[in-house]
Amino acid sequence: MQRQLASSEDEKKTLNSLLRMAIQQKLALTQRLEGQDAKPEQPRYGRSKPHSRNKLRAARASSQ
């Protein structure tokens, strides 16, 4: 009986620890997502967006 109680207490501590970690990760992810929403989109690595290139190609093709 005493061993079962000790085992249950260990399991409770483990589950509480996992829950705390999951909550911290969720908060961190939520903050990151909110931070991205606040920033205007910037092209990565200085490359233009693919759809912009396609528009340019279409304009060149139609003018020929």
Summary of the structure (lengths in Angstrom):
residues: 64
radius of gyration: 26.4
end to end distance: 87.5
largest distance: 87.5
contacts: 104
relative contact order: 0.06
helix: 84%
strand: 0%
